[in-house]
């Protein structure tokens, strides 16, 4: 019976830690870059775009498509970084609780 109680306790701890981690992730800001840093975007954990920085040399009215592509690439880079940070935090929580890092969570 103690095994069941321990499992329930671990599940509760995990739930609390995951909720806390998700709240922190929503507040975290990440910056994605493209064009060797000529385009940078900052997003929060909710996926909301917070800032766009453009180097002056990248703005060419005759070639708007390049700028559009670089903005898309920078946004995708920021999203990828945010997802990676969440994955790393999740793995850390799993390790702290003694759970396998590749365990499929119902979340």
MIROZA-632490 format. One line per 3 residues: number of its first residue (from 1); their letters; for each residue y, x, z of N, C-alpha, C. Coordinates in steps of 0.2 Angstrom, whole numbers. Example, Ala and Ser with C-alpha at 12.3 -4.5 7.8 and 13.67 -1.06 7.14 Angstrom:
BEGIN
1	AS	-28 66 39 -22 62 39 -16 66 39 ~ -11 64 35 -5 68 36 0 64 39 .
This chain:
BEGIN
1	XXX	-6 4 0 0 0 0 6 4 0 ~ 6 10 3 12 15 3 14 17 -4 ~ 9 18 -8 10 20 -15 15 14 -19 .
4	XXX	13 8 -18 17 3 -21 24 3 -18 ~ 24 4 -11 31 4 -8 35 10 -10 ~ 32 15 -11 35 21 -14 38 20 -21 .
7	XXX	33 17 -25 35 16 -32 41 11 -32 ~ 41 6 -28 46 1 -28 53 4 -26 ~ 52 9 -21 58 12 -19 61 17 -24 .
10	XXX	57 20 -28 59 25 -33 62 21 -39 ~ 59 15 -40 62 10 -45 69 8 -43 ~ 70 6 -37 76 4 -35 81 10 -35 .
13	XXX	79 16 -33 84 22 -33 85 23 -41 ~ 81 23 -45 82 24 -52 87 19 -55 ~ 86 13 -53 90 8 -55 98 9 -53 .
16	XXX	98 11 -47 105 13 -44 108 19 -48 ~ 104 24 -49 107 30 -52 108 29 -59 ~ 104 25 -63 106 23 -70 112 19 -70 .
19	XXX	113 14 -66 119 10 -66 125 15 -65 ~ 125 19 -60 130 24 -59 131 28 -65 ~ 126 31 -68 127 35 -74 130 31 -80 .
22	XXX	128 25 -81 131 21 -86 138 20 -85 ~ 140 18 -79 147 17 -77 151 24 -79 ~ 149 30 -77 152 36 -78 152 37 -86 .
25	XXX	147 36 -89 147 37 -96 152 32 -100 ~ 154 26 -97 159 22 -100 166 25 -99 ~ 167 29 -94 173 32 -92 174 39 -96 .
28	XXX	169 42 -98 169 49 -100 172 48 -107 ~ 176 53 -109 179 54 -116 175 60 -119 ~ 174 59 -125 171 65 -129 175 65 -136 .
31	XXX	175 72 -138 179 73 -144 174 75 -149 ~ 175 73 -155 171 75 -161 176 78 -166 ~ 173 83 -170 177 86 -175 174 86 -181 .
34	XXX	178 88 -187 176 88 -193 181 93 -197 ~ 178 96 -203 183 100 -206 185 106 -202 ~ 180 109 -199 182 115 -195 187 114 -190 .
37	XXX	188 108 -187 192 106 -182 199 103 -185 ~ 199 103 -191 206 100 -194 207 93 -193 ~ 201 89 -191 201 82 -189 197 82 -183 .
40	XXX	201 79 -178 197 78 -171 199 71 -169 ~ 194 68 -166 194 61 -163 192 61 -156 ~ 195 57 -152 192 56 -145 190 49 -144 .
43	XXX	184 48 -141 182 41 -140 180 41 -133 ~ 180 35 -130 177 34 -123 170 32 -124 ~ 166 31 -118 159 29 -118 158 22 -121 .
46	XXX	163 18 -121 162 12 -124 162 12 -132 ~ 164 18 -135 164 18 -142 171 17 -144 ~ 176 16 -140 183 15 -142 186 21 -144 .
49	XXX	190 21 -149 193 27 -152 200 27 -148 ~ 201 33 -145 206 34 -140 212 38 -143 ~ 210 43 -148 215 47 -151 212 50 -157 .
52	XXX	217 52 -162 215 55 -168 220 61 -169 ~ 218 67 -170 222 72 -171 221 75 -178 ~ 226 76 -182 225 79 -189 229 85 -190 .
55	XXX	226 90 -193 230 96 -194 235 94 -200 ~ 241 97 -200 245 95 -206 243 96 -213 ~ 239 102 -214 236 104 -220 231 99 -223 .
58	XXX	228 95 -219 223 91 -221 226 84 -224 ~ 232 83 -223 235 77 -226 237 78 -233 ~ 234 75 -238 236 76 -245 235 69 -248 .
61	XXX	241 67 -250 242 60 -252 238 59 -259 ~ 237 64 -262 233 64 -269 225 64 -268 ~ 223 65 -261 216 66 -260 214 62 -253 .
64	XXX	216 56 -253 215 52 -247 207 52 -245 ~ 203 52 -250 196 51 -249 193 57 -244 ~ 195 63 -245 193 68 -241 195 67 -234 .
67	XXX	201 65 -232 203 63 -226 199 58 -223 ~ 198 53 -227 194 47 -224 187 49 -222 ~ 184 53 -227 177 56 -225 177 60 -219 .
70	XXX	182 64 -218 183 69 -212 183 65 -206 ~ 187 59 -206 188 55 -200 181 52 -198 ~ 178 49 -203 171 46 -202 166 51 -199 .
73	XXX	167 58 -202 162 63 -199 164 65 -192 ~ 170 65 -190 173 66 -183 171 61 -179 ~ 171 54 -181 169 49 -176 162 49 -175 .
76	XXX	158 50 -180 151 51 -179 149 57 -175 ~ 152 62 -175 151 68 -171 152 66 -164 ~ 158 63 -163 159 61 -156 154 56 -153 .
79	XXX	152 51 -157 147 47 -155 140 50 -153 ~ 138 55 -157 132 59 -156 133 63 -150 ~ 139 66 -148 140 70 -142 139 65 -136 .
82	XXX	142 59 -137 141 54 -131 134 52 -130 ~ 130 51 -135 123 49 -134 119 55 -131 ~ 121 61 -133 118 67 -131 119 68 -123 .
85	XXX	125 67 -121 127 67 -114 123 62 -110 ~ 123 56 -113 119 51 -109 111 53 -109 ~ 109 55 -114 102 57 -114 100 63 -109 .
88	XXX	105 68 -108 104 73 -104 105 71 -96 ~ 110 66 -95 110 63 -88 104 59 -87 ~ 101 55 -91 95 51 -90 89 56 -88 .
91	XXX	89 61 -92 83 66 -91 84 69 -84 ~ 90 71 -82 91 74 -75 89 69 -70 ~ 91 62 -71 89 57 -66 82 57 -65 .
94	XXX	78 57 -71 71 56 -71 68 62 -68 ~ 70 68 -69 68 74 -66 69 73 -58 ~ 75 71 -56 76 71 -49 71 66 -45 .
97	XXX	69 61 -49 65 56 -46 57 57 -47 ~ 56 63 -51 49 65 -52 45 61 -57 ~ 49 59 -62 46 55 -67 46 59 -74 .
100	XXX	41 58 -78 41 61 -84 47 60 -89 ~ 50 65 -91 56 65 -95 56 60 -102 ~ 49 60 -104 48 56 -110 46 49 -109 .
103	XXX	47 47 -102 45 40 -100 49 35 -104 ~ 46 30 -107 50 25 -110 52 20 -105 ~ 59 19 -104 62 15 -99 64 8 -102 .
106	XX	62 3 -99 64 -4 -101 71 -6 -100 ~ 76 -2 -103 83 -3 -103 86 -4 -109 .
